[in-house]
Amino acid sequence: MGLGAKRKTAGRKRANAGKVKFLAVLPAADIKAIKLRAIERGRGVTASQILEEAVAAWLKLNRGAEPKPLQGVPASEKLQFLSRMDARLVKQIKVMAIDWKTTASALVRESVADLLNRDGDQQAGGKQ
């Protein structure tokens, strides 16, 4: 094994069961916020888990909703973010992206924006 390589343990294999790789293009500031959130939550929480939770919550709120205009982000402000998410969740976000005539990354951006806005409201003493 190479330097810094982690051996797959039974716990890690279980944690990744049913997960697939998902590449999203997100604003650099959002990627940083997701990673900071994972650090704040503590040991064992990954940025992929934070992203997966945000996407699941957003899909739950917007499933069956009419497509709405999505905010554009200049390409110069975006980076690729590779995560592991539940395969069914990835399929749902891709199907919804087809229905809305947009990209899965655009919908994931919306889910992250909602997550960050909710947290901003909570920190400012707003409603949950």
C-alpha positions as CSV (number, residue, x, y, z in Angstrom):
1,M,0.0,0.0,0.0
2,G,1.2,3.5,-0.8
3,L,1.9,6.3,1.6
4,G,-1.3,7.6,3.1
5,A,-3.4,4.9,1.5
6,K,-6.2,3.7,3.7
7,R,-7.0,0.0,3.9
8,K,-10.6,-0.8,3.3
9,T,-12.2,-1.9,6.6
10,A,-15.6,-3.6,7.1
11,G,-17.0,-0.3,8.4
12,R,-15.8,1.6,5.3
13,K,-17.2,-1.0,3.0
14,R,-20.6,-0.8,4.7
15,A,-20.6,2.9,4.6
16,N,-20.1,2.9,0.9
17,A,-22.6,0.2,0.1
18,G,-25.1,1.4,-2.5
19,K,-23.0,4.6,-3.1
20,V,-21.8,5.7,-6.5
21,K,-19.4,8.4,-7.6
22,F,-21.1,11.7,-8.5
23,L,-19.2,14.6,-10.1
24,A,-20.9,18.0,-9.5
25,V,-19.7,21.4,-10.7
26,L,-20.3,23.8,-7.8
27,P,-19.1,27.3,-6.8
28,A,-15.8,27.2,-5.0
29,A,-17.3,29.0,-2.0
30,D,-20.0,26.3,-1.6
31,I,-17.5,23.5,-1.8
32,K,-15.5,25.2,1.0
33,A,-18.7,25.6,3.1
34,I,-19.6,22.0,2.7
35,K,-16.1,20.9,3.7
36,L,-16.1,23.2,6.7
37,R,-19.5,21.8,7.8
38,A,-18.1,18.3,7.7
39,I,-15.2,19.4,9.9
40,E,-17.5,21.1,12.3
41,R,-19.7,18.0,12.6
42,G,-16.6,16.0,13.7
43,R,-14.8,12.8,13.0
44,G,-16.3,10.5,10.5
45,V,-18.5,13.0,8.8
46,T,-17.5,13.6,5.1
47,A,-18.3,16.4,2.7
48,S,-20.0,13.8,0.6
49,Q,-22.4,13.0,3.4
50,I,-23.2,16.7,3.8
51,L,-23.9,17.0,0.1
52,E,-26.0,13.9,0.0
53,E,-28.1,15.2,2.9
54,A,-28.6,18.5,1.2
55,V,-29.7,16.9,-2.1
56,A,-32.1,14.5,-0.3
57,A,-33.7,17.4,1.6
58,W,-34.0,19.5,-1.5
59,L,-35.5,16.7,-3.6
60,K,-38.0,16.0,-0.9
61,L,-39.1,19.7,-0.9
62,N,-39.1,20.1,-4.7
63,R,-40.3,16.6,-6.0
64,G,-43.2,17.2,-8.3
65,A,-42.7,21.0,-8.3
66,E,-42.8,23.0,-11.5
67,P,-39.4,23.9,-12.9
68,K,-38.2,27.3,-11.7
69,P,-35.5,29.5,-13.1
70,L,-32.2,28.6,-11.6
71,Q,-29.5,31.1,-10.8
72,G,-26.5,31.0,-13.1
73,V,-22.9,31.0,-11.8
74,P,-20.0,32.1,-14.0
75,A,-17.7,29.2,-15.0
76,S,-14.7,31.0,-13.5
77,E,-16.3,30.6,-10.0
78,K,-17.0,26.8,-10.3
79,L,-14.9,23.8,-9.5
80,Q,-15.5,20.1,-9.8
81,F,-16.5,18.2,-6.6
82,L,-16.4,14.4,-6.6
83,S,-18.6,12.8,-4.0
84,R,-20.2,9.4,-3.2
85,M,-23.9,9.4,-3.0
86,D,-26.7,6.9,-2.8
87,A,-27.3,5.5,-6.3
88,R,-31.1,6.0,-6.1
89,L,-30.6,9.7,-5.1
90,V,-28.3,10.3,-8.0
91,K,-30.9,8.7,-10.4
92,Q,-33.6,10.9,-8.9
93,I,-31.6,14.1,-9.3
94,K,-30.7,13.2,-12.9
95,V,-34.3,12.4,-13.8
96,M,-35.4,15.7,-12.3
97,A,-32.7,17.5,-14.2
98,I,-34.0,16.0,-17.5
99,D,-37.6,17.1,-16.5
100,W,-36.4,20.6,-15.7
101,K,-34.2,20.8,-18.8
102,T,-31.1,21.6,-16.8
103,T,-28.0,19.8,-15.5
104,A,-27.9,17.6,-12.4
105,S,-25.1,20.0,-11.1
106,A,-27.4,22.9,-11.4
107,L,-30.0,21.2,-9.2
108,V,-27.2,20.1,-6.7
109,R,-26.1,23.8,-6.6
110,E,-29.7,24.7,-5.7
111,S,-29.7,22.1,-2.9
112,V,-26.4,23.4,-1.5
113,A,-27.7,27.0,-1.7
114,D,-30.8,26.0,0.2
115,L,-28.7,24.3,2.9
116,L,-26.4,27.3,3.3
117,N,-29.4,29.7,3.4
118,R,-31.2,27.6,6.1
119,D,-28.0,27.5,8.2
120,G,-27.6,31.3,7.7
121,D,-31.1,31.9,8.9
122,Q,-30.6,29.6,12.0
123,Q,-27.4,31.4,12.9
124,A,-29.1,34.8,12.6
125,G,-31.9,33.6,14.9
126,G,-34.4,32.9,12.1
127,K,-36.8,30.1,11.8
128,Q,-35.7,26.5,11.0
